[in-house]
Amino acid sequence: MSHAPAAGGARPVVRSARYQFVMVALLSLTFGVVFFDRNALGFLMPFIQPELGLTNAQIGMLASALSFTWALSAFAIGKLSDTIGRRKMLLIASTIAFSLCSFLSGLASSFALLLGARLLMGAAEGGFMPIAHTMVAAEVAPERRGLAQGITQNFGSNLLGSFVAPVLLVGFATAFGWREAFYLAGVPGLLCAVMMWFMIEEPAAPQRHVRGPKGSLRDVLRDRNVVICVTLSVLLVGYLVICWAFMPLYLTQVKGVPPEAMGWLMGSLGISATLGSFVVSGLSDRYGRRPIMILMPALGLLLPLGALFFDGSLWLLAVFFFIGWGVNGIFPLFMATVPSESVDPRHVATALGLSMGMGEVLGGVLAPSLAGVAADAAGLTAPLWIMAALTVLSFGAALFLRETAPSQVGRPLAGPAPAE
């Protein structure tokens, strides 16, 4: 391992390329397990609801509860890791905790106990990604850092959480029961914790920098792109969580789709999101952020409308699902890329925090609860109509974006954004 001098006499460790690859792969795998556990409840709900006698409003509350504690934990644990260091230990502790919460979900015998397990799971899982991104930024070479962070956040979570989870868990629940499926979901996280203990090193302490003036919230909100990205985050995170919570129920109870076929249909979303995490961002680099962010919400309509009105082959319905779920490809754009390209560099952290935090708190918490109430009042078609409305609103909001892609504006975006 080579070393290079740093400011203040510190000598940061420069990790080998092999170590960087292993770390990113393991963090991506573990975040995939995070989403495997997070999404398990929605995929298993057709088995859980009749046994526990849950209302649709309660189902929405279960999804909202995890999103709420996830958002709080992301801020709190991220801050704790900055304060005490020990990022590796916090990461391992978080992984063990959310795995145990999956076992608790399987033991739940009432709505209250299941709600408590999901609140705890959100608190355990929420801090994982802020710590993982910090470790990647500290350990991966700058020329590979963007790709590494994209793989860390998007690849494993989409492949495992949205593709493997519905196929494996629904099949397992059909054969052995939903409680046993939750126990199965808890095992991979424990294995990942063991691997991280032996394969990941505590990252080097960050270099100290001279502090500059921080951007105020008012400064950030003066930029139109930030406001639009926050709006898109709230709308499309709501779309995402409503789909996870209610689409499995709609498919099995209204469309009459067998549970195992439902698992494969929901799994097609994972394949779509895995590919979209690379393809959509690449297209935005070449053709611009604005046209891609306008197009994808329009395509997102295909998913709820296909489920509502298409009565043909399940294979063709899977095509509607696959194309519609491609809207997930713009999540990194409105949560990170466009805000960071739009504001003064001093304000980037505030802009990204707004987009990510508001999306999880408002979209992730409020949307599924409202959809659950609507489903009790008007049936399980109501959440799908809400999903359709959210894509229309997102399409309209994206029309007002200012283009920021360097390929389109003709310059690198490292300085302040032009005045509105």
N, C-alpha and C positions, 0 to 999 in steps of 0.2 A: 504494500500500500504506500502510495506517495503522499507527501505533505507539501503544503504551500503556506508561506507566511500570510498572516491576516492582520487586520488593523488591531492595534493595541497589543501586539506581540503574540496573539493567539495563533495556533497552528491547526487549522481545521483538517479533519481527516478527509481524504479524497478516496471514495470507495471505488472498487474495481467495477468494470462494466458488468461482470457476472453478478456481483452482489446487487447492483442497481436493478438488474433484470429480475433476480429472484425476489427482491423486496417488493417491486411493483406487482409481480405476478401473485405473490402471496397476499398483498393488501387487496388486490382486485378480487381474488378468490374469496377472501373473508368478507368483503363488502357484498359479494354475491350471496354469501350465506346470510348476511344481515337482511337482505331483501327476500331471500328464501323464507326466513322466519317471519318477516313483516307481512308478506303477502299470503302466508299459509292460511290465515283466518278466512280471507275472502274465498279462496278456492275450496276450503272445507265447509263453508257455511251451509251449503245444501244438506250436509249431514248433521250439522250442529243445530240449526234452527228448529227442526221439529223435536229434537230430544230436549232442548232447554226451553222451548216455547218462546223464542225471542220474537219481538215485533220488529218491523222494518226500522222504526225509529231507534230501537236499541242497537240494531246492526250498524246504523249510521253513527251512533254514539261510540261504539267500539272502535271504528275507524278514526273518528275524531280524537278520541282519547290518546291513541298512540301518536298521532300527528302533533298533538299539543305538547306532550312531554318530550317528544323528539326535538321539537323546536327549542324548548327551554334548555334541554340538555346540550344541544349543539352550542349554545352560547356559554353555558356554565362550565361544561367540561373543557371546551376549547380555551376558555380563560384560565381554568385551573392548570391545564397543561403548559400554558405560557408562564404561569406563576411558579410552579414547582418543578418544571421539567419532567423527567421520568415519563416520557411519552410512551415508551415501549410498555412499561408496566400498566399505565392507564389503558392502553389499547388492549392488552391481554385481559385485564380485569373487565373491561367493557364486553369483550367477546364471551367470556365465561358467564357474565351476568345475563346477557340476552339469550344465551343458550339455555340457561336454567329457567328463564321466563317462558321458553317454549314448552318445557316440561310442565310448568305451572299451568299453562293454557290447557294442556291435556288433562290435568287433574280437576279443572273447574267443573263444578256441578250446578252453577247458577250464573245468571247474568252478572251479579255483583262480583263474584270471584273471577269471572272471565275479564271483566272490566279492570279489576285490580291488576291482573296479570299483564294486560295490554298496556296499562299506564306504566308499569315497571319496565316492560320491554322497550317502550319508547324512550324512557329515561336512560336505559342502558345503551341503546343503539345510537341515539342522537349525536353523541360526541365522537363516534368512530371516524366519520369523514373529515371533520376539521383537523383531527390529529393526523390522520393518514395523509392529507394534503400537505400538512406542515412537514412531515417526514420526507415526503417525496421532494418538496422544495429544497430541503436541507441536504439531501443525499444524491439526487440525480443531477447529472451534468446539465447546465442551462440549455444547451442546444437540443436536448431530448426531453426537457421538463414538461412542455405543453402536451406532447403525445403521452408521456408517462401519466400525467394527471388525468387526461381523458380516459386512458385505459383503466386507471385505478377506480374512477367513479362510474364509468359507463359499461365496461365490458362484462365483468363478472355479475354485476347487479341485474343486467338485462338477460344474460344467458341463464343464470341460475334462478334469479328471482321471478322472471317472467316466462321462461320457457320450461326449464326443468321442474320447477316447483309445481305447476298445475298438473303436468303429466304424471310425475312421480307420486305426489301426495294424494291426488284423487284416486289413482289406481291402488295405492296402498290402503287408503281409507275404505275403498270398495271391498277390498279383500279382508282387512283386519279391523277396521273401525277408525273413526276420526281421532280418538284419543291417542291411539297407537301412532297415527300419522304425525301428531304433534311431538311425540317422543322421538320419532325418527328425525324430525326437523331439528331437534336440539343437539343431535350427535355431531354433525359436521363442524359446528362452531367450537366445540370442545377440542376436536382434532386440530382445527386451525390455531387455537390458542397454544397448543403444544408445539406446533410447527413454528409459530412466531417466537416462542421462548428460545428455541434452539437456532433459528435461522436469521433472526433480525437483531441488529445491534441498536443500542440506544443512540439516537442521532447526536451529532456534535452540537454543542451550544451555538446558537446563532450569533453572528458578528454584531457588534454594537454599531449603531449608526447615529449620526447627529439627528436629533429630532427636528422636523420642520413643522410649520403650522398645519394643523389638522383641518380637514374640511368639515364644515358644519352641515347639519341636515338641510338647512335652508339652501346652502350653496348647491348641494347635490340635486335637490328637487327643482332647482331652476332649469335644469337640463330636461328638455322634452323627452329625450330617449330614455332617461332613467325612469320617468313617470310611466312611460309606455311599457318598459320592461317589467316594472313592478306589477302593472296591471295584467300583463300577459302571464306572469308567474302566478298570480292569484287565480286567474281564470283557468289556466291549463293544469296547475296542480290539482285544482278542484275536479277537472275532467278526469285526471289520472286516478284519483282516489275513489271517486264515484264508480268508475269502471271496475276497479279492483273489488269494491265492496258489493256491488249490485249486479254486475253483468253475469256472474256465475248463477245467481238466483234466477235472474230473468231467463237465461238460457234453459235451465232445468225445469223451472216451474211454469213458465209461460210458453216457451217454444217447444217444450217437451224433449229437449236434447238429453240423451243419456249422460250420466255424470262423467264417464270416461271420455266420451266425445267432447263434452264441454271442456275437459282438461286439455285436450289437444287444440281446441279452438282458442282457448286462453293462452296456450303455449305458443301459438303463431304470433301473438303479440311480442313475446320475448325475442323471437327470431327477428321480427321487424325492428325492434328497438336496438338490438345488438348491431345489425347492419347500419341502421340509421345514425347511430352514434358516430360512425366514421363518415358515411356517405354524405349526410346532410351538411355536416360541418365543412367537409371538403368542397361541396358545391357552393356554399356560402363564401368560401375563400375565393373561388373563381368568378362567380356571377354576382356576388354581393349579398349582404345580410338581408336587406329589405325584401327583395323578391322572394327569397326562400321563406322568410318569416311570414309573408303574406300567403304564399301557396300552401304551406303545410297545415295551417288551421282549416283551410278550405277542404283539403283532403281528409282531415280529421272527422268531417261530417259523415264520411262513408261508413265508419264503424257503427255509431248508434242508428243511423238510418238503415244500414244493411240488416242489423239485428231486428229492427222494428218491422221492416217491410219485405225482406227477401225470404222466400219460402222454398227455394230450390236446394240444390246439393250443398251439403255441409262443406265440401271442398271449395265451392265458389264463395260461400259465406266466409271461409277462412281467408280468401283473397281480399274481400272487403275489410276484414279485420286487419290483415297484414298491411294494406295500403293506408288505412285510416290511422293506425297506431304509429305510422311514420312521423306524426306530429311530435313524438318524443324526441326526435332528432334536433329540434330547435331549443330544447331545454338548456343545453350549455350556452346557446347564443344569448337568450334573454337573461339567464342567471349570471353569466360571467363575461362573455366576449363583448357584446355590444355595450354594456355599462362601462367596462374597462376602456373601451375605445372612445367613449363619448365624453368622459369627464377629465378634469385636471388630474394628473397622477396622484396628487396629494389626497384626492377624494375617492380613489378607487375602492378601498376597503369599505367605506361607508356605502357606496353604491351597490357593491356586491352583497353586503349584509342586508340591505333593504330588499333586494330582489329575492334572495334566498329565504330570508326570515319571514317576510310578509306572505310569500307564496305558501309556505308550510303552515303558518299560523291561520291565515284567513282562508286560503284555498283548501288546505288539508284538514283544518278543524271544522270550519263552518259548512263547507259544501256537502260532505257526506251526511251530517246531521240533518240539514235541510232536505236533502234528497230522501232520507229515511222517513221523515215526517210526510213528505209528498207521496211516497210510496204507500204509506198506511192510508192516506186519504184518497188516492186516485189509482193505486195499483203500481205494479213493478215497471210499467212503461214510463212512469213519471221520471225516474232517475235518468233514463235514456234521453228523454226530451230535454232535460236539464243539460246533459252532456252536449246535445246538439246546439242548444242556445249558447253554451260557453264557447264552442268553436266559432260560431257566427260573431260573437262579441270580440273574440280574439282576432279574427280576420279584420274586423273593422278597426280595432286598435292598431294593428300592424301597418295599416295604410298610412299612418301618420309618422312612422319611423323616419329618421334621417339616416341616410346611408353612411356606414363607417368603415366598410372593408377597404383595406389599403389598395387592393387591386382596382377598386372603383373610384376612390377619391384621389388616387395618384400620389399618395405620400404615406410614409409610416406615421401611425397615430401614436405619438409618444408625448405630445404636449397637450395644452389645454384645448378643449373643444371650442369651435367658433361660437360667438355669442348668438343667442337666439334672437 
